[in-house]
Amino acid sequence: MEIKCLAQGHNLVILPRPAILRLQSKSRSEERGDPFKKKVLDGRQLALKVSANSVYGFTGAQVGKLPCLAISQSVTAFGRMMIEKTKQLVEGAYNIKSGYSHDAQVIYGDTDSVMVNFGVDTVAESMKLGQEAASNISKSFQEPIKLEFEKVYFPYLLINKKRYAGLFFTKPDTYDKMDCKGIETVRRDNCPLVSNVVGQCLQKILIDRDPDGAVNYAKQVISDILCNRVDISQLVITKELTKTGEEYAGRQAHVELAERMRKRDAGSAPALGDRVPYVIIGGAKGAATYEKSEDPMYVLEHSLPIDTKYYVENQLKGPLLRIFDPVLGENKAEAILLRLPPVLRREHTLVKTYVAPKIGGLTMFAKKKKRCIGCNAVLDKENAAVCPYCKTKESEIYQKEVAQMSALEVKFARLWTQCQRCQGSLHEDILCTSRDCPIFYMRKKIQKDLADKNTVIKQFGNPVW
Amino acid sequence: MGDRDQNIQTLPVEGTREVLYHRDLLQAHELKPSILDEVSEEYNLIPQPKKDRYTSDSDTLILEDELQRITLVGNINIQTACTGMVVAVLGEEKENGKFHVEDTCFMNLQQPSPLPALEEDRYIFFVSGLGLGQQGKNLMGLQLLVDLITGQLGSEEEQKKFSKVIRIILAGDGLSRDTQDTSVLHTAKYLSWKVQATTVEGVKELDDILTQLVSNVPVDIMPGEFDPTNGILPQQPLHKCMFPKANAYPTLNCVTNPYEADIAGCRVIGTSGQPVTDIYQFTTNEDRLEILEETLKTGHIAPTAPDTLPCYPFLKEDPFILSEMPHIYFAGNQTKFQSKLWEDESGQKCLLLTIPRFSQTQAGVLLNLRTMDATAVVFSSEFME
């Protein structure tokens, strides 16, 4: 429900005008049969909404063009007052005493909207009550203020102020969409993994009504991260480089990385105003996060290990706990998700995989020796694939490796031809360097994985014919 | 796609009415499954519908060279042409920017060396899609096949006939689809450490069958879509380490897919069927023999590679281009046996064969090299009660 909060009295000229125009435009857009005209009018009323909102907005911004706190404060005050009034009216009218099956309860209100829990069982019933209440209450407001029925949320997950999610109904039978406000699905400053996982979990909770499924899914993802099975494109965080390093007050991951990249190769380093993509890689214990940022391409090329702990603790944990806490109960979510009773919360219980980096540390002094593909024993001979013990099982070991290679190859072929299709030429090399493409890093990764697998297969010797 | 057409030039003649282009075709499919959608599917959204065929009425045909693309309309069948065909089109560009085709033509293949005249009958036996490693599979038909070839079954006449089989070609898919493990890339290594590859049982059975065959006749075994070798074309031969028993015989030839051989002076070229099946999925052409014929006409074994058919990224050349006309051209793993003696304008002949899947039809194909007669041999294992 929404109350059009128009403070008659202030800004008499500016404020009401867009709002009235909007109302006109809105009612006209509902009349029109032509879908194109309807869209135009709809766009128009949305534009007017933005104008009206921004009038309120700039008066409230203290460093804006036309700050006048009195105006914005009185707008919010009126809004709050009207919410209060609505609350009294709704809770006074819709209760068991007046013959309804439940006591209505206002559960949430913000600036210009109130959410009422009517306690009825079906969407259709609550929709009817909502519409009825809206028109009744509108009568007690001064013109042109109107309390409008907007939507029914069912189910509704209210996390805290300004954060909620629910299935959005405007017609009784089917939901229009899953609506998320202030939750990580829509924010851009996290890595894509976070919004995908949170979105997926919400979908499981709200649409499939399967909280256990959501928990299992979240657990699976956490295990995937710890075992390096998540595609790197999911872990890339992007931030815009607005100022040079000296101008920033604190040290920040993307600024540090840009600086480091400039030292490596000044030509390809991000310039001021570019968006810098980075991932957090494993580093010395206790190293600050900003020291551990790295260019995703560089990470792929040198197979640097990802800081899996950072992604679980600093990226995923918060958002996941926020949505699971109300579902599973306070403080329980963490224990359930991270699979451990609180006493046992030690690192070694989570299975992890480490990637052997190709640069840095002691790697330059290390000498590589061939190992048996079957049992990892060090091989004496240079040209063998398996040790004498595994020789009898060579066929099986080979089949296992070749099955993986075959799967990789098919994926590789599909990824690269997709890029050919996208760029619209089958003859040109693939030029695309869009780092926002979901398969950009995947393409590189699979190329490397395939090359690695190929060397393994080669150890068995070329098939002769 | 490589430079398969270096020797042909585009003639962008402005002002003249007729323009000749000679380049690759590209079929644009609305329904083509895209990995982009699949990636987004991993992170929710709508699942893609699984389909047998991906054609629709809104498909368009585009001609492309290194510089440009143009949409084709007019005298060309959009639904049966496929991506990757090298074609010359005659026509003109109209105001709407589309190219109106009047006529099309394809590359001519070189004459093969003439077939040697054989004095007596010599046979090649083709079989494909044995489909081993399938749960609850009746292997009776397969055993009949082995017994017939090894001369332990059949009338005297039949035995005589099968003693003249000089080569068996196993055209792919010795293993069944059931042996495919789709979760390979998704399971953690520590979980799959002790798990066997799903193909192991099937390969053992295949080794046994092969051992019986190779002790009698030379066998060329081609890999197919579900066999344990690399998954993209051209497929490398199956590794001999998987056949410890059959490997003892020099008559076991693990060969590539596509495969080319010279058998008694006869040039044989064929695939395990992936190119034909792929074209079938992306065109409205129902007849698989016709599809095979089309690929011969256009001189390209696998036109849709690498677009819809996974293929190794060749930079300089396209190995699937036919330069010379084969005497026998076959595709394995098709729905039924069909054959046709194809003849082009200059009178060159080529025998086209589609080899049925043995696991579904219990049939192989016996080809007489002297008369170029191909017949299906069906091994029915149903007993009368």
Interface residues (C-beta under 8 A of the other chain):
Chain A: P192 N196 G199 Q200 Q203 S223 C227 R229 V351 T353 E394 S395 E396 Y398 Q399 K400 V402 A403 Q404 M405 S406 A407 L408 E409 V410 K411 F412 A413 R414 L415 W416 T417 Q418 Q420 R421 C422 G424 S425 L426 H427 E428 P438 I439 M442 F460 P463 V464 W465
Chain B: M1 D24 L26 K32 S34 I35 L36 V39 S40 Y43 N44 E64 D65 E66 R69 G84 D181 T182 V184 L185 H186 A188 K189 Y190 Q196 A197 T198 T199 V200 V203 P228 T229 N230 G231 I232 Q236 P237 L238 H239 K240 C241 M242 F243 P244 N253 C254 V255 T256 P306 D307 T308 P310 C311 P313
